Amino acid sequence: MAKAKPKNFYSYRDLVDTVRFSGAKRPFYIYGKDMYIAERLITNLYTRQLNESFLDFNFRKLDAKKMSVDGIIDECNVLPVFDDKKCVFVYDSPIFSKNKSYEKQAKELIAYLDELPDYLMLVFFSEESAVWSSVAFSYFTKKDAALDFSNVSGRLMNEWLMAGAKSLSLEISAQNMNYLVRHCGHDTGTQEVNARMLYTELTKLSSYCAGREVRQEDIKTICTSYANESMEEMLFRLSEKKLSEALYLSDALMKNNVYPTVILSAVSNHFMVMLFYKTYYEKSGVTVWEMLSEVKKTDMLRYVPKERLEKIMHQSGRFQTEEIREMIVACARYDEAVKSGKTDAKTGLMQLLCYIVS
């Protein structure tokens, strides 16, 4: 008998049909760097089945990194409030990891999944790669409920993004959507570029191009090329207050056709993440994984890969909280000055970087 395998999808329609056919009656394990594709779809389909007035009670998202299976089961066993259904999303549970010490808990979960309450819609998510030796992963694979988003097809990504553009009332051609994916570096195999980041770029375009069709020039102007390592280096040199190196790298980026507005967006997000950490979490001593989870929860911040976030947390000690706030305000003023034509984009960016370092 052939060994069970996780399910891959060639098109967005395949994914939609799979989720709809399940009727939310079976739990899924959805994993891989582009799992956000399925997360958005399932959130939309499942929450439609819930009473909107009681979503806070009946739509639960659990950060399970430090959560036992008993804790997950306890949450699942809480009955819906004024509704017939309840939805629970579980993120990053260690029962899917290589750690053999979680096998007992995995078996406890499997026993629970086989007797799942009728009211419960349950999904497990992780952006990490699957561990095939995991007992929990084997269970979901055999149930044809392990959905692999670690290496999605170009067709699936583009169709999903086009659907996302439609939901944002964003007019963009298939050709320019392909260009967006290439520009951001998703099709180059850059590991850190994922579906969540691409959707963020779509939302930026929807604000920038409100009321008109997206052009390639718009993508170059406003969307971040995540595959460019010089951008990351420039941000860290800026945090280290090494002005000459930051200016050199920013100039190199612009010579490689990265627009000043894109650099501004990256700088602004970099320091907003730093401010978020210093304001709410620095004193509590959170781990980088816990911080990553918090960043994902907020709509204000763009996704930041773990390695980059770790550096931001470390470098935050160089700045006072008020300093970071002033930098973010300066970024906003620069953006307004460029849009109003008061400042040349390149000259203004150089001035902004000098201000940040000083």
GUTOR-680185 format. One record per residue (C-alpha): residue number from 1; residue in one letter; x, y, z. Coordinates in Angstrom, 1 decimal. Layout:
GUTOR-680185
R num residu      x      y      z
R NUM      A      X      Y      Z
...
***
This chain:
GUTOR-680185
R num residu      x      y      z
R   1      M    0.0    0.0    0.0
R   2      A    1.4    3.4   -1.0
R   3      K    2.4    5.7    1.8
R   4      A    0.0    8.5    2.5
R   5      K    1.2   11.9    1.4
R   6      P    0.2   15.5    2.2
R   7      K   -2.0   17.3   -0.2
R   8      N   -0.7   19.8   -2.7
R   9      F   -2.7   22.2   -4.8
R  10      Y   -2.2   23.2   -8.4
R  11      S   -4.9   25.9   -8.5
R  12      Y   -6.8   28.1   -6.1
R  13      R  -10.0   26.4   -7.2
R  14      D   -8.6   23.0   -6.0
R  15      L   -8.0   24.5   -2.6
R  16      V  -11.4   26.1   -2.4
R  17      D  -13.1   22.9   -3.4
R  18      T  -11.2   20.8   -0.8
R  19      V  -12.0   23.2    2.0
R  20      R  -15.7   23.5    1.0
R  21      F  -16.1   19.8    0.5
R  22      S  -14.8   19.1    4.0
R  23      G  -17.7   21.2    5.4
R  24      A  -15.5   22.1    8.3
R  25      K  -16.2   18.7    9.8
R  26      R  -12.6   17.4    9.8
R  27      P   -9.6   19.1   11.3
R  28      F   -6.7   20.2    9.0
R  29      Y   -3.0   20.6    9.6
R  30      I   -1.8   23.3    7.2
R  31      Y    1.9   24.0    7.0
R  32      G    4.6   25.7    5.0
R  33      K    5.7   29.3    4.4
R  34      D    2.7   30.1    2.3
R  35      M    0.1   28.7    4.6
R  36      Y   -1.4   32.2    4.8
R  37      I   -3.2   31.4    1.5
R  38      A   -5.2   28.7    3.3
R  39      E   -5.5   30.6    6.5
R  40      R   -7.3   33.6    4.8
R  41      L   -9.6   31.3    2.8
R  42      I  -10.6   29.1    5.8
R  43      T  -11.1   32.1    8.1
R  44      N  -13.5   33.5    5.5
R  45      L  -15.4   30.3    5.0
R  46      Y  -15.5   29.2    8.6
R  47      T  -16.5   32.6   10.2
R  48      R  -19.4   32.8    7.8
R  49      Q  -20.9   29.9    9.7
R  50      L  -20.6   31.8   13.0
R  51      N  -22.9   34.4   14.6
R  52      E  -21.0   37.6   14.0
R  53      S  -22.2   39.1   17.3
R  54      F  -20.3   36.5   19.2
R  55      L  -17.1   36.0   17.2
R  56      D  -15.0   37.0   20.1
R  57      F  -16.2   34.0   22.0
R  58      N  -16.6   31.4   19.3
R  59      F  -13.6   32.2   17.0
R  60      R  -10.4   31.4   19.0
R  61      K   -6.8   31.7   17.9
R  62      L   -4.3   29.8   20.1
R  63      D   -0.6   30.4   20.2
R  64      A    0.3   26.9   21.1
R  65      K    4.1   27.1   21.3
R  66      K    4.0   26.7   25.1
R  67      M    0.6   25.2   25.3
R  68      S   -0.1   21.6   26.3
R  69      V   -2.5   19.4   24.5
R  70      D   -4.7   19.4   27.6
R  71      G   -4.9   23.2   27.2
R  72      I   -5.9   23.0   23.6
R  73      I   -8.5   20.3   24.4
R  74      D   -9.9   22.4   27.3
R  75      E  -10.4   25.4   24.9
R  76      C  -12.0   23.2   22.3
R  77      N  -14.4   21.7   24.9
R  78      V  -15.7   25.1   25.9
R  79      L  -19.2   25.1   24.3
R  80      P  -20.1   27.8   21.8
R  81      V  -21.7   31.0   23.2
R  82      F  -25.2   31.6   21.6
R  83      D  -24.2   29.6   18.5
R  84      D  -24.2   26.1   17.1
R  85      K  -20.6   26.3   16.0
R  86      K  -17.2   27.2   17.3
R  87      C  -13.9   27.7   15.4
R  88      V  -10.4   27.1   16.9
R  89      F   -7.2   27.9   15.1
R  90      V   -4.1   26.4   16.7
R  91      Y   -0.7   27.9   15.7
R  92      D    2.8   26.3   16.0
R  93      S    2.0   23.4   18.3
R  94      P    5.2   21.5   19.3
R  95      I    3.4   18.2   18.8
R  96      F    4.4   18.5   15.1
R  97      S    8.1   19.1   15.9
R  98      K   11.0   16.7   15.9
R  99      N   11.0   16.5   19.7
R 100      K   10.1   13.0   20.7
R 101      S    9.0   14.0   24.1
R 102      Y    5.7   15.3   22.6
R 103      E    4.7   11.9   21.2
R 104      K    2.5   11.1   24.2
R 105      Q    0.7   14.4   23.9
R 106      A    0.3   13.8   20.2
R 107      K   -1.4   10.5   20.8
R 108      E   -3.7   12.2   23.4
R 109      L   -4.7   14.7   20.7
R 110      I   -5.3   12.0   18.1
R 111      A   -7.6   10.2   20.5
R 112      Y   -9.5   13.5   20.9
R 113      L   -9.6   14.2   17.2
R 114      D  -11.3   10.8   16.6
R 115      E  -14.1   11.9   18.8
R 116      L  -14.3   15.5   17.9
R 117      P  -17.5   17.4   19.1
R 118      D  -20.0   18.2   16.3
R 119      Y  -19.9   21.9   17.0
R 120      L  -16.1   22.3   16.6
R 121      M  -14.2   23.5   13.5
R 122      L  -10.5   22.9   14.2
R 123      V   -7.4   23.8   12.2
R 124      F   -3.7   23.6   13.0
R 125      F   -1.3   26.0   11.3
R 126      S    2.5   26.3   11.0
R 127      E    4.7   28.2    8.7
R 128      E    7.5   25.7    9.4
R 129      S    8.2   22.7    7.2
R 130      A    6.6   19.4    8.1
R 131      V    8.4   16.8   10.2
R 132      W    7.4   13.5    8.5
R 133      S    8.4   11.4   11.5
R 134      S    5.9   13.2   13.7
R 135      V    3.1   11.0   15.0
R 136      A    0.7   14.0   14.6
R 137      F    1.8   14.7   11.1
R 138      S    1.3   11.0   10.1
R 139      Y   -2.2   11.1   11.5
R 140      F   -3.3   14.1    9.4
R 141      T   -1.6   12.7    6.3
R 142      K   -3.5    9.4    6.6
R 143      K   -6.7   11.4    7.0
R 144      D   -5.9   13.3    3.8
R 145      A   -6.0   16.4    6.0
R 146      A   -2.3   17.6    5.9
R 147      L   -2.2   20.5    3.4
R 148      D    1.3   21.4    2.1
R 149      F    2.0   25.1    1.4
R 150      S    5.8   24.9    1.5
R 151      N    6.3   25.2   -2.2
R 152      V    3.1   26.4   -3.9
R 153      S    2.7   26.5   -7.6
R 154      G    2.9   29.8   -9.5
R 155      R   -0.6   29.4  -10.7
R 156      L   -2.0   28.9   -7.2
R 157      M   -0.2   32.0   -5.9
R 158      N   -1.3   34.2   -8.7
R 159      E   -4.9   33.1   -8.6
R 160      W   -5.0   33.6   -4.9
R 161      L   -3.5   37.1   -5.2
R 162      M   -5.9   38.0   -8.0
R 163      A   -8.8   36.9   -5.7
R 164      G   -7.2   39.1   -2.9
R 165      A   -7.0   42.0   -5.3
R 166      K  -10.7   41.7   -6.1
R 167      S  -11.6   41.7   -2.4
R 168      L   -9.5   44.9   -2.0
R 169      S  -11.2   46.5   -5.1
R 170      L   -7.7   46.6   -6.7
R 171      E   -7.6   46.6  -10.5
R 172      I   -4.4   44.7  -11.6
R 173      S   -3.7   42.7  -14.7
R 174      A   -2.4   39.1  -14.6
R 175      Q    0.8   40.3  -16.2
R 176      N    1.4   42.9  -13.5
R 177      M    0.5   40.4  -10.8
R 178      N    3.2   38.1  -12.2
R 179      Y    5.6   41.1  -12.1
R 180      L    4.7   41.8   -8.5
R 181      V    5.5   38.2   -7.5
R 182      R    8.9   38.4   -9.3
R 183      H    9.6   41.9   -8.0
R 184      C    9.1   40.8   -4.4
R 185      G   11.3   37.7   -4.9
R 186      H    8.8   34.9   -4.3
R 187      D    9.6   33.1   -7.5
R 188      T   13.4   33.2   -6.9
R 189      G   13.2   30.8   -4.0
R 190      T   14.0   33.4   -1.4
R 191      Q   12.9   31.6    1.7
R 192      E   11.7   34.6    3.7
R 193      V    9.3   35.8    1.0
R 194      N    5.9   34.3    1.7
R 195      A    2.2   34.7    0.9
R 196      R    1.6   36.9    3.9
R 197      M    4.2   39.4    2.7
R 198      L    2.8   39.4   -0.8
R 199      Y   -0.7   40.2    0.5
R 200      T    0.8   43.1    2.5
R 201      E    2.2   44.5   -0.8
R 202      L   -1.3   44.1   -2.3
R 203      T   -2.8   46.2    0.5
R 204      K   -0.1   48.9   -0.1
R 205      L   -1.0   49.0   -3.8
R 206      S   -4.7   49.3   -3.0
R 207      S   -4.0   52.4   -1.0
R 208      Y   -1.5   53.9   -3.4
R 209      C   -3.5   53.2   -6.6
R 210      A   -7.0   53.8   -5.2
R 211      G   -9.4   54.2   -8.1
R 212      R   -7.1   53.3  -11.0
R 213      E   -5.4   50.2  -12.5
R 214      V   -2.0   49.2  -11.1
R 215      R    1.0   49.8  -13.4
R 216      Q    4.4   48.3  -13.2
R 217      E    5.8   51.7  -12.2
R 218      D    3.5   51.6   -9.2
R 219      I    4.9   48.2   -8.1
R 220      K    8.5   49.5   -8.5
R 221      T    7.6   52.6   -6.5
R 222      I    5.7   51.2   -3.6
R 223      C    6.4   47.5   -3.3
R 224      T    9.4   46.0   -1.4
R 225      S   11.9   43.7   -3.2
R 226      Y   12.4   41.4   -0.3
R 227      A   15.0   39.3   -2.1
R 228      N   17.4   42.2   -2.0
R 229      E   19.9   41.5    0.8
R 230      S   21.3   45.0    0.6
R 231      M   18.0   46.3    2.1
R 232      E   18.4   44.3    5.2
R 233      E   22.0   45.3    5.5
R 234      M   21.1   48.9    5.1
R 235      L   18.5   48.7    7.9
R 236      F   20.9   47.1   10.3
R 237      R   23.7   49.6    9.6
R 238      L   21.1   52.3   10.2
R 239      S   20.2   50.7   13.6
R 240      E   23.9   50.6   14.4
R 241      K   24.1   54.3   13.6
R 242      K   26.8   53.7   10.9
R 243      L   25.8   56.5    8.6
R 244      S   28.4   56.2    5.8
R 245      E   27.6   52.5    5.4
R 246      A   23.8   53.1    5.5
R 247      L   24.1   55.9    2.9
R 248      Y   26.3   53.7    0.6
R 249      L   23.9   50.8    0.8
R 250      S   20.8   52.9    0.2
R 251      D   22.5   54.5   -2.8
R 252      A   23.4   51.0   -4.1
R 253      L   19.7   50.0   -3.7
R 254      M   18.6   53.0   -5.7
R 255      K   21.1   52.3   -8.5
R 256      N   19.5   48.8   -8.6
R 257      N   16.2   50.5   -9.3
R 258      V   14.8   50.3   -5.8
R 259      Y   12.7   53.4   -5.4
R 260      P   13.3   55.8   -2.4
R 261      T    9.7   55.3   -1.4
R 262      V   10.3   51.5   -1.1
R 263      I   13.3   52.1    1.1
R 264      L   11.2   54.5    3.2
R 265      S    8.6   51.8    3.7
R 266      A   11.2   49.4    4.9
R 267      V   12.8   51.9    7.2
R 268      S    9.4   52.8    8.7
R 269      N    8.4   49.2    9.3
R 270      H   11.8   48.4   10.8
R 271      F   11.5   51.1   13.5
R 272      M    7.8   50.4   14.0
R 273      V    8.6   46.8   14.9
R 274      M   11.3   48.0   17.2
R 275      L    8.9   50.5   18.9
R 276      F    6.3   47.7   19.2
R 277      Y    8.9   45.5   21.0
R 278      K   10.3   48.2   23.3
R 279      T    6.9   49.5   24.3
R 280      Y    5.1   46.3   25.0
R 281      Y    7.5   43.4   25.4
R 282      E   11.1   44.4   26.1
R 283      K   10.7   44.3   29.9
R 284      S    8.8   41.0   29.9
R 285      G   11.7   39.2   28.3
R 286      V    9.8   37.5   25.5
R 287      T   11.5   35.1   23.1
R 288      V   11.9   35.9   19.5
R 289      W    9.3   33.2   18.7
R 290      E    6.8   34.8   21.0
R 291      M    7.5   38.2   19.5
R 292      L    7.1   36.8   16.0
R 293      S    3.6   35.6   17.0
R 294      E    2.7   39.1   18.3
R 295      V    3.9   40.8   15.2
R 296      K    1.7   38.5   13.1
R 297      K   -1.3   39.4   15.1
R 298      T   -1.2   43.1   14.3
R 299      D   -2.3   44.7   11.1
R 300      M    0.0   47.7   11.6
R 301      L    3.2   45.8   11.0
R 302      R    4.5   44.0    8.0
R 303      Y    5.7   40.4    8.4
R 304      V    9.3   40.2    9.6
R 305      P   11.4   36.9    9.3
R 306      K   12.6   35.4   12.6
R 307      E   16.3   36.2   12.0
R 308      R   15.6   39.8   11.2
R 309      L   13.3   40.2   14.1
R 310      E   16.0   38.8   16.4
R 311      K   18.4   41.5   15.3
R 312      I   15.8   44.2   15.7
R 313      M   15.1   43.1   19.3
R 314      H   18.9   43.1   20.0
R 315      Q   19.5   46.5   18.4
R 316      S   16.6   48.1   20.1
R 317      G   18.8   48.7   23.1
R 318      R   20.7   51.4   21.2
R 319      F   17.6   53.6   21.2
R 320      Q   15.3   55.2   23.7
R 321      T   11.5   54.7   23.1
R 322      E   11.0   58.4   22.4
R 323      E   13.9   58.4   19.9
R 324      I   12.2   55.7   17.9
R 325      R    8.8   57.6   17.9
R 326      E   10.6   60.7   16.6
R 327      M   12.1   58.6   13.8
R 328      I    8.7   57.2   12.7
R 329      V    7.3   60.7   12.8
R 330      A   10.2   61.8   10.6
R 331      C    9.4   59.0    8.1
R 332      A    5.8   60.2    7.9
R 333      R    6.9   63.8    7.3
R 334      Y    9.3   62.7    4.6
R 335      D    6.5   60.7    2.9
R 336      E    4.2   63.6    3.0
R 337      A    6.9   66.0    1.6
R 338      V    7.6   63.7   -1.3
R 339      K    4.0   63.2   -2.1
R 340      S    3.3   66.9   -2.1
R 341      G    6.3   67.6   -4.2
R 342      K    8.1   69.7   -1.6
R 343      T   11.1   67.4   -1.4
R 344      D   13.0   65.4   -4.0
R 345      A   12.6   61.7   -3.1
R 346      K   16.3   60.8   -3.2
R 347      T   17.6   64.0   -1.5
R 348      G   14.9   63.7    1.1
R 349      L   15.8   60.1    1.8
R 350      M   19.4   61.0    2.4
R 351      Q   18.3   63.7    4.8
R 352      L   16.1   61.3    6.6
R 353      L   18.8   58.7    7.1
R 354      C   21.2   61.4    8.4
R 355      Y   18.5   62.5   10.9
R 356      I   17.9   59.0   12.1
R 357      V   21.6   58.4   12.8
R 358      S   22.0   61.8   14.4
***
